[in-house]
Amino acid sequence: MPTIITHPAVPLAMAYGMGRNIISTRLLLAGVVASVLPDLDVLAFRFGIPYAAAFGHRGFSHSVLFAVSVACIGACMARWLNSTSLRTFFFLFLAVISHGILDAFTTGGLGIAFLWPWSDARFFAPIQVIKVSPFGVSRFLSPRGFAVLKSELLWVWLPSGIVMAGMMITRRLALQRR
């Protein structure tokens, strides 16, 4: 999995790319939280739930159904998030589903249960280029952990930054034409 530091790259890029008048600060913060929410499934290990189980790591919390559920809950809070229900739904859906998509590009694990509960199958992206993050702080602060960060900079943060810059340029050009 990418690190907890990297999963927010997607909602951050979307929010800054679209601008504050479209994505409020509260909605952005909700998106950042939503982007890391699926990894709470690591708590399953503490309860003896196996990695490969539906409620194990990269299981139900990485599914499309989970992303839709979080987005629906967020849409109900749209007014508090200073947004519309539809905008909140789509922003939070993309923030949550991006987590599983990024995990599918990693070099380790058992795949992502995108289609749970309809299927227990786990999926990987056609290519795995993001180095999988080690569990535990001591392992993360090692040469392997630094290799993971380098991989995330190249395969997540750089593309996110390029997309964000493209969105910002497009937005500014559209404003100039008005």
C-alpha positions as CSV (number, residue, x, y, z in Angstrom):
1,M,0.0,0.0,0.0
2,P,1.1,3.6,-0.5
3,T,1.8,5.3,2.8
4,I,-0.8,7.3,4.8
5,I,1.2,10.4,3.6
6,T,0.5,9.6,-0.1
7,H,-3.1,8.6,-0.2
8,P,-4.2,12.3,0.3
9,A,-2.4,13.2,-2.9
10,V,-5.5,12.6,-5.0
11,P,-8.0,14.7,-3.1
12,L,-5.4,17.4,-2.6
13,A,-4.7,17.6,-6.4
14,M,-8.4,17.6,-7.2
15,A,-9.2,20.3,-4.7
16,Y,-6.4,22.6,-5.6
17,G,-6.9,21.9,-9.2
18,M,-10.6,22.9,-9.0
19,G,-10.1,25.8,-6.6
20,R,-11.5,26.9,-3.3
21,N,-14.7,28.2,-4.7
22,I,-15.6,24.6,-5.8
23,I,-14.0,22.5,-3.1
24,S,-14.3,24.1,0.4
25,T,-11.6,23.7,3.0
26,R,-14.0,21.5,5.0
27,L,-14.7,19.3,2.0
28,L,-11.0,19.0,1.3
29,L,-10.2,17.9,4.8
30,A,-13.1,15.4,4.6
31,G,-11.5,14.1,1.3
32,V,-8.1,13.8,3.0
33,V,-9.6,11.7,5.8
34,A,-11.7,9.7,3.4
35,S,-8.6,8.9,1.3
36,V,-6.9,7.2,4.2
37,L,-10.1,5.7,5.8
38,P,-9.8,2.3,4.0
39,D,-6.5,1.5,5.8
40,L,-8.3,1.3,9.1
41,D,-8.8,-2.3,8.0
42,V,-5.3,-3.0,9.4
43,L,-7.0,-3.1,12.8
44,A,-8.4,-6.4,11.6
45,F,-5.0,-8.0,12.3
46,R,-5.4,-7.1,16.0
47,F,-8.7,-9.1,16.0
48,G,-7.2,-12.1,14.3
49,I,-8.9,-11.5,11.0
50,P,-6.7,-12.9,8.2
51,Y,-5.4,-10.7,5.5
52,A,-7.3,-12.6,2.8
53,A,-10.6,-12.5,4.6
54,A,-13.4,-10.2,3.3
55,F,-12.9,-8.0,6.4
56,G,-9.1,-8.3,6.2
57,H,-6.6,-5.9,4.8
58,R,-7.6,-4.5,1.3
59,G,-11.0,-6.2,1.6
60,F,-14.4,-4.6,2.0
61,S,-13.0,-1.2,2.9
62,H,-11.3,-1.0,-0.5
63,S,-14.5,-1.8,-2.4
64,V,-16.6,0.3,-4.6
65,L,-19.5,-0.3,-2.2
66,F,-17.5,1.2,0.7
67,A,-16.6,4.2,-1.4
68,V,-20.2,4.8,-2.3
69,S,-21.2,4.4,1.4
70,V,-18.7,6.9,2.6
71,A,-19.7,9.3,-0.2
72,C,-23.4,9.0,0.7
73,I,-22.7,9.7,4.4
74,G,-20.6,12.7,3.3
75,A,-23.4,13.9,1.0
76,C,-25.7,13.9,3.9
77,M,-23.3,16.3,5.6
78,A,-22.9,18.5,2.5
79,R,-24.2,21.7,4.1
80,W,-21.7,21.4,7.0
81,L,-19.0,20.7,4.5
82,N,-19.9,24.0,2.6
83,S,-20.8,22.2,-0.6
84,T,-23.6,20.6,-2.5
85,S,-24.7,17.0,-2.0
86,L,-23.7,16.0,-5.5
87,R,-20.3,17.7,-5.4
88,T,-19.6,16.2,-2.0
89,F,-20.7,12.7,-3.1
90,F,-18.4,12.7,-6.1
91,F,-15.4,14.3,-4.4
92,L,-15.5,11.8,-1.5
93,F,-16.2,8.9,-3.7
94,L,-13.1,9.7,-5.8
95,A,-11.1,10.3,-2.6
96,V,-12.0,6.8,-1.2
97,I,-11.9,4.8,-4.4
98,S,-8.5,6.4,-5.3
99,H,-7.1,4.5,-2.2
100,G,-7.9,1.1,-3.7
101,I,-6.8,2.1,-7.1
102,L,-3.4,3.3,-5.8
103,D,-3.1,0.1,-3.8
104,A,-3.8,-1.9,-6.9
105,F,-0.6,-0.4,-8.4
106,T,1.6,-1.6,-5.6
107,T,4.2,-4.4,-5.8
108,G,2.8,-6.5,-2.9
109,G,-0.2,-7.8,-1.1
110,L,-3.1,-10.0,-2.3
111,G,-4.9,-7.5,-4.5
112,I,-7.9,-5.3,-3.9
113,A,-11.5,-6.5,-3.3
114,F,-13.1,-3.8,-5.5
115,L,-16.2,-5.9,-6.1
116,W,-17.0,-7.0,-2.6
117,P,-19.7,-8.2,-1.6
118,W,-20.5,-9.4,-5.1
119,S,-17.2,-11.1,-5.5
120,D,-14.3,-12.1,-3.1
121,A,-11.9,-11.8,-6.1
122,R,-9.0,-9.4,-5.5
123,F,-7.5,-7.4,-8.3
124,F,-4.2,-5.7,-9.2
125,A,-3.6,-3.1,-11.9
126,P,-2.0,-4.3,-15.1
127,I,1.3,-3.0,-13.8
128,Q,2.6,-2.7,-10.3
129,V,5.0,0.2,-10.0
130,I,4.4,1.6,-6.5
131,K,6.6,-0.1,-3.9
132,V,4.5,-1.5,-1.2
133,S,4.9,0.2,2.2
134,P,6.2,-1.8,5.1
135,F,4.0,-2.1,8.3
136,G,5.5,-0.5,11.4
137,V,7.3,2.7,12.0
138,S,10.8,1.1,12.5
139,R,10.5,-0.6,9.1
140,F,9.3,2.5,7.5
141,L,12.4,4.5,8.8
142,S,14.7,2.2,6.9
143,P,16.2,2.1,3.4
144,R,13.1,0.2,2.2
145,G,10.9,2.9,3.6
146,F,12.8,5.6,1.8
147,A,12.6,3.5,-1.4
148,V,8.8,3.5,-0.9
149,L,8.7,7.3,-0.6
150,K,10.8,7.7,-3.7
151,S,8.5,5.4,-5.6
152,E,5.4,7.3,-4.3
153,L,6.9,10.7,-5.3
154,L,7.5,9.3,-8.9
155,W,4.3,7.4,-9.4
156,V,1.7,9.3,-7.3
157,W,2.8,12.8,-6.3
158,L,4.4,13.7,-9.6
159,P,1.4,12.6,-11.8
160,S,-1.0,14.2,-9.2
161,G,0.9,17.5,-9.4
162,I,0.8,17.4,-13.2
163,V,-3.0,16.8,-13.2
164,M,-3.4,19.5,-10.6
165,A,-1.4,22.0,-12.6
166,G,-3.3,21.2,-15.8
167,M,-6.6,21.7,-14.0
168,M,-5.4,25.0,-12.6
169,I,-4.2,26.2,-16.0
170,T,-7.5,25.2,-17.6
171,R,-9.4,27.0,-14.9
172,R,-7.4,30.2,-15.3
173,L,-7.7,30.1,-19.1
174,A,-11.5,29.7,-18.8
175,L,-11.7,32.7,-16.4
176,Q,-9.6,34.8,-18.8
177,R,-12.0,34.0,-21.7
178,R,-15.0,35.3,-19.6
